[in-house]
């Protein structure tokens, strides 16, 4: 599992971005990839999967 911080999440649009702790890379997250509800600045654990436009965060849970 990777760790990171929620940079942005828009509930009404159902997506956001997570900044990975180790590499500082930003990953797209869709609401369907969430296990827990998230808000900006939450510390999270997640996995990465290949999406249409690059890597997407999935199985996102607050730690």
C-alpha positions as CSV (number, residue, x, y, z in Angstrom):
1,X,0.0,0.0,0.0
2,X,1.2,3.5,-0.8
3,X,0.6,6.5,1.5
4,X,-0.3,10.0,0.6
5,X,-2.3,13.1,1.3
6,X,-5.6,14.2,-0.4
7,X,-4.7,17.3,-2.2
8,X,-8.2,18.0,-3.5
9,X,-11.6,16.1,-3.6
10,X,-14.8,17.4,-5.1
11,X,-17.8,15.4,-3.8
12,X,-20.3,16.8,-6.3
13,X,-18.1,15.9,-9.3
14,X,-16.8,12.6,-7.7
15,X,-13.1,13.0,-8.2
16,X,-9.9,14.4,-6.8
17,X,-6.2,14.0,-6.5
18,X,-3.8,12.4,-4.0
19,X,-0.2,13.4,-3.6
20,X,2.0,10.3,-3.0
21,X,4.1,10.6,0.1
22,X,7.2,8.9,-1.2
23,X,7.5,10.3,-4.8
24,X,5.3,13.4,-4.5
25,X,3.5,12.3,-7.7
26,X,-0.1,13.2,-8.0
27,X,-2.7,10.5,-8.7
28,X,-6.3,10.8,-9.9
29,X,-8.9,9.3,-7.7
30,X,-12.5,8.7,-8.6
31,X,-15.2,8.3,-6.0
32,X,-15.6,4.6,-7.0
33,X,-12.0,4.1,-5.8
34,X,-12.8,5.2,-2.3
35,X,-13.3,2.9,0.7
36,X,-13.7,5.8,3.2
37,X,-15.0,9.3,2.5
38,X,-12.1,11.7,2.2
39,X,-11.6,15.4,2.5
40,X,-8.7,17.7,1.7
41,X,-5.5,17.0,3.8
42,X,-6.6,13.5,4.9
43,X,-3.7,11.1,5.2
44,X,-4.6,8.0,3.2
45,X,-3.4,4.5,2.1
46,X,-4.1,3.4,-1.5
47,X,-3.2,1.2,-4.4
48,X,-2.5,2.2,-8.0
49,X,-4.1,0.8,-11.1
50,X,-3.8,1.7,-14.8
51,X,-6.6,4.0,-15.9
52,X,-7.5,5.5,-19.3
53,X,-5.2,8.5,-18.8
54,X,-2.5,7.1,-16.4
55,X,-2.3,5.7,-12.9
56,X,-5.4,6.0,-10.7
57,X,-5.6,5.6,-6.9
58,X,-8.0,2.8,-5.8
59,X,-8.9,1.1,-2.5
60,X,-8.4,4.5,-0.8
61,X,-8.8,4.5,3.0
62,X,-8.1,7.1,5.6
63,X,-5.3,6.3,8.1
